[in-house]
Amino acid sequence: MAAMQAQSHGKAAKYRIIIAGGGTGGHLFPGISLAQVFRHKNPLNQVLFVSRGNDFEKRTLAAAGFELKCIPVEGIKGRRRWQQMRSVLKLPLSVIKSAWIVRCNKPHLVIGVGSYAAGPVVLAAWLLRKPIALHEQNQLPGVTNRILARFADRIFVSFESSQNRFDPHKVRFSGNPVRPELLELAHAPEFKSRPDAHFTVLIVGGSQGAHAINAAVIEMLGHLAENKDIRFVHQTGVKDEAVVQAAYQARDIDATVKPFFNDMARRYAQADLIVCRAGATTVAEVTAIGKSVIFIPFPFAADNHQVINARTLAEAGAAEMIEQKDLNGRLLAEKITYYRSHPDRLQAMAAKSEGFGKKDAAEFIVTECYALMEKTLVR
């Protein structure tokens, strides 16, 4: 009966979905994008997030209106040996708690969006014979998804070149989901042509800020020969907010400085040039809305994936890349000044950037997930 209902109602069918993983915005925001599409398709769909439950996750999911359940999981890679041992010892408890959450919530589908927090939940879902989908944000798949791939029924990848890294019968090239409100606001008419003459530079160091970028910007301010027509919007993270704010004020430069922006869609839309890290979600967002970008990849990211992400676009002329080892204030000032005085080059870069974007990624994944759930119910 349930199978017939799912088939007859199609996209209106009501489902329960668990989205596992998170930790940082790079993993969490794609999950939120999927959850929003599930909720848009049917307001009665129930979406539950399961992760470690750090402050960022709790705050972000509460603002988006989604429930979060926490498991006692910790990462292993890149940590000290005693921390790795502690993480391993916590794994059985994490799987047991995940199994309890899965059993109690009876999901029609569990979606892993990466990070170590997804591991116990996906494993519990497999043990309880629940359908599983994975989403891989980066061009080089992370360790968690490489391990979990054998348990998955469907694997969605953000980069076309990642398809050959998984079972071809499971994999689908989807792109990386972008929050619907970002797409809507970024292309709103009021941001297509702004009446003021300011050149707006958005500087974003990720959800936690980036000290190396903040330090380079402070140095850069002394090398900007002409800055009266340049406006800066700078997300610093909590620790560097005061010192960065003081640097702009000391040189009487127009700047909006905050530790974190809750209205990133608006900030993206207003920017002429973006200076940022190259996490997969950031790459997906700036390409989906077609923005000119100078990427400064985080050099200690797992498997060097930020450099790989940025280089793909830079080699195609869709972005600039400055590796952190080469970063300094003078170079950053030269780049910003160049693009301020060469709008044609800026527009060409933006057009190529948009060519990499996948605006319909979330819709595509959710549609595929509906088909997977209906197929499972039929069985």
Secondary structure, 3 states (H helix, E strand, C coil): CHHHHHHHHHHHCCCEEEEECCCCHHHHHHHHHHHHHHHHHCCCCEEEEEECCCHHHHHHHHHHCCEEEECCCCCCCCCCHHHHHHHHHHHHHHHHHHHHHHHHHCCCEEEECCCCCHHHHHHHHHHCCCCEEEEECCCCCCHHHHHHHHHCCEEEECCHHHHHHCCCCCEEECCCCCCHHHHHHHCCHHHCCCCCCCEEEEEECCCCCCHHHHHHHHHHHHHCCCCCCEEEEEECCCCCHHHHHHHHHHCCCCEEEECCCCCHHHHHHHCCEEEECCCHHHHHHHHHCCCCEEECCCCCCHHHHHHHHHHHHHHCCCCEECCHHHCCHHHHHHHHHHHHHCHHHHHHHHHHHHHCCCCCHHHHHHHHHHHHHHHHHHC
